[in-house]
């Protein structure tokens, strides 16, 4: 009889502990950033575009971090996962209707932290085609960042860098292209 009362309590206590520290405290709405590149800006056969994460209208990245901290009673998340990352060629692009007309080979999206100038690969894709959104392989691991860079990361003190080898005709076609990188972040206790 005692066992029949204790067992359910023990089971409830055990289940409440499952996943402690693993449950996300906040899911962001997608965090998007718009980037631009021109054929004339191609250097050494590489297309590069870069922009600060906090420069987008409404600063959606800051909103994500603020909501995560609010869910943790003011504390910063111990880690942030990048769960998905996509790349889209903007409809307003001139001179390219497909990512294949801009890039060939491996295209990387990177996080470049301010002050330290350390670079972290967020994700990559090989030979993207179509206008997107194209899913990238996620490479980012916030736990691999030194504490100072992780603090900068949470404070939005980093640039998003899009980089890849230029398609053969991109450098000569006078293209002016828009991209959108969209990140889905999850914060953890």
C-alpha positions as CSV (number, residue, x, y, z in Angstrom):
1,X,0.0,0.0,0.0
2,X,2.8,2.4,0.9
3,X,4.6,1.5,-2.3
4,X,1.5,2.3,-4.4
5,X,1.5,5.8,-2.9
6,X,5.2,6.5,-3.0
7,X,5.7,5.2,-6.6
8,X,3.5,7.8,-8.3
9,X,5.1,10.6,-6.2
10,X,8.6,9.3,-7.1
11,X,7.6,9.1,-10.8
12,X,6.2,12.7,-10.8
13,X,9.4,14.0,-9.1
14,X,11.5,12.2,-11.7
15,X,9.6,13.4,-14.7
16,X,9.7,17.0,-13.4
17,X,13.5,16.8,-13.4
18,X,13.8,15.3,-16.9
19,X,15.3,17.9,-19.2
20,X,16.2,20.4,-16.4
21,X,18.5,22.9,-18.1
22,X,17.6,21.6,-21.5
23,X,14.1,23.2,-21.8
24,X,14.2,26.2,-24.0
25,X,13.2,29.4,-22.2
26,X,12.2,31.2,-25.3
27,X,11.7,30.7,-29.0
28,X,12.2,33.7,-31.2
29,X,10.2,34.7,-34.2
30,X,12.5,34.3,-37.1
31,X,15.4,36.8,-37.0
32,X,16.0,38.1,-40.5
33,X,18.8,40.3,-41.8
34,X,18.9,41.9,-45.3
35,X,22.3,42.0,-47.0
36,X,23.4,43.5,-50.3
37,X,26.1,42.7,-52.8
38,X,27.2,44.2,-56.2
39,X,29.1,42.6,-59.0
40,X,31.6,45.5,-58.8
41,X,32.3,44.7,-55.1
42,X,33.5,41.1,-55.8
43,X,37.1,40.7,-54.6
44,X,39.4,37.9,-55.6
45,X,36.4,36.0,-57.0
46,X,34.5,36.2,-53.7
47,X,31.1,37.7,-53.1
48,X,30.9,39.2,-49.6
49,X,28.1,41.0,-47.9
50,X,28.1,42.1,-44.2
51,X,25.9,43.9,-41.8
52,X,25.4,44.3,-38.0
53,X,22.7,42.0,-36.5
54,X,21.3,44.9,-34.5
55,X,20.8,47.2,-37.6
56,X,17.5,45.7,-38.8
57,X,14.3,47.6,-38.3
58,X,12.9,46.8,-34.8
59,X,16.1,44.9,-33.9
60,X,14.5,41.4,-33.9
61,X,17.7,39.8,-32.5
62,X,17.6,42.1,-29.4
63,X,13.9,41.3,-29.0
64,X,14.8,37.6,-28.9
65,X,17.6,38.0,-26.3
66,X,15.4,40.4,-24.2
67,X,12.6,37.9,-24.2
68,X,15.0,35.1,-23.2
69,X,16.3,37.1,-20.3
70,X,12.8,38.0,-19.2
71,X,12.0,34.3,-19.1
72,X,15.1,33.7,-16.9
73,X,14.2,36.5,-14.4
74,X,16.9,38.8,-15.8
75,X,19.6,36.2,-16.2
76,X,21.3,35.6,-19.6
77,X,20.8,32.3,-21.3
78,X,23.7,29.8,-20.8
79,X,23.6,28.9,-24.5
80,X,21.8,29.8,-27.7
81,X,21.2,27.3,-30.4
82,X,20.7,28.2,-34.0
83,X,18.0,25.7,-35.1
84,X,17.5,26.7,-38.7
85,X,19.1,29.1,-41.2
86,X,17.9,30.0,-44.6
87,X,19.1,32.2,-47.5
88,X,16.9,33.9,-50.0
89,X,17.6,36.0,-53.0
90,X,15.5,39.2,-52.8
91,X,12.9,39.9,-55.4
92,X,14.4,43.4,-55.9
93,X,17.7,42.0,-57.1
94,X,18.9,43.2,-60.5
95,X,21.0,41.0,-62.7
96,X,20.3,37.7,-61.0
97,X,17.2,35.6,-60.5
98,X,18.9,32.6,-58.9
99,X,21.5,32.1,-56.2
100,X,23.3,30.0,-58.8
101,X,23.9,33.2,-60.8
102,X,25.6,34.7,-57.8
103,X,27.5,31.9,-56.2
104,X,29.2,28.7,-57.1
105,X,30.7,26.3,-54.5
106,X,30.4,26.6,-50.7
107,X,28.6,29.6,-49.4
108,X,29.0,30.5,-45.7
109,X,27.1,32.6,-43.3
110,X,29.4,33.8,-40.5
111,X,29.1,35.7,-37.2
112,X,32.0,38.2,-36.9
113,X,32.2,39.5,-33.3
114,X,33.1,43.1,-32.6
115,X,36.3,43.9,-30.7
116,X,37.8,40.4,-30.9
117,X,37.1,40.0,-34.7
118,X,36.7,36.3,-34.1
119,X,34.6,34.5,-36.7
120,X,32.1,31.7,-36.1
121,X,30.5,29.8,-38.9
122,X,26.7,29.9,-38.5
123,X,26.0,27.7,-41.5
124,X,26.8,26.7,-45.0
125,X,25.4,25.5,-48.3
126,X,27.0,24.0,-51.4
127,X,26.1,25.3,-54.8
128,X,22.7,27.0,-53.9
129,X,20.1,27.2,-56.6
130,X,16.8,28.9,-57.1
131,X,15.8,32.0,-55.3
132,X,15.2,30.3,-52.0
133,X,14.6,30.1,-49.2
134,X,17.5,27.6,-49.3
135,X,18.2,25.7,-46.1
136,X,21.8,25.9,-44.8
137,X,23.5,23.3,-42.8
138,X,23.8,24.7,-39.3
139,X,27.4,24.8,-37.9
140,X,27.0,27.2,-35.0
141,X,27.8,26.2,-31.4
142,X,27.6,29.1,-28.9
143,X,29.3,26.9,-26.3
144,X,32.5,27.0,-28.3
145,X,32.7,30.7,-27.9
146,X,35.0,32.2,-25.3
147,X,33.0,34.0,-22.5
148,X,33.9,37.5,-23.8
149,X,32.6,36.7,-27.4
150,X,29.5,35.0,-26.0
151,X,28.7,38.2,-24.1
152,X,29.2,40.2,-27.2
153,X,27.0,37.7,-29.1
154,X,24.2,38.1,-26.6
155,X,24.6,41.9,-26.7
156,X,24.2,41.8,-30.5
157,X,27.7,43.1,-31.0
158,X,28.4,41.0,-34.2
159,X,28.1,41.3,-37.9
160,X,26.4,38.7,-40.1
161,X,28.8,38.0,-43.1
162,X,27.7,36.2,-46.2
163,X,30.6,34.9,-48.3
164,X,31.0,32.6,-51.2
165,X,32.8,32.1,-54.6
166,X,31.3,34.2,-57.4
167,X,29.6,32.5,-60.2
168,X,31.5,32.9,-63.5
169,X,29.3,35.6,-65.0
170,X,28.4,37.5,-61.8
171,X,31.4,39.7,-61.8
172,X,30.7,41.0,-65.3
173,X,27.0,41.4,-65.4
174,X,26.6,44.6,-63.3
175,X,24.3,42.8,-60.8
176,X,23.0,44.5,-57.6
177,X,21.5,41.8,-55.4
178,X,19.6,41.6,-52.2
179,X,19.7,38.6,-49.8
180,X,17.9,37.7,-46.7
181,X,19.3,35.4,-44.1
182,X,16.7,34.2,-41.6
183,X,17.8,32.6,-38.3
184,X,15.7,30.7,-35.8
185,X,17.4,30.9,-32.4
186,X,16.5,29.0,-29.2
187,X,17.8,30.2,-25.8
188,X,18.4,27.8,-22.9
189,X,18.8,28.2,-19.2
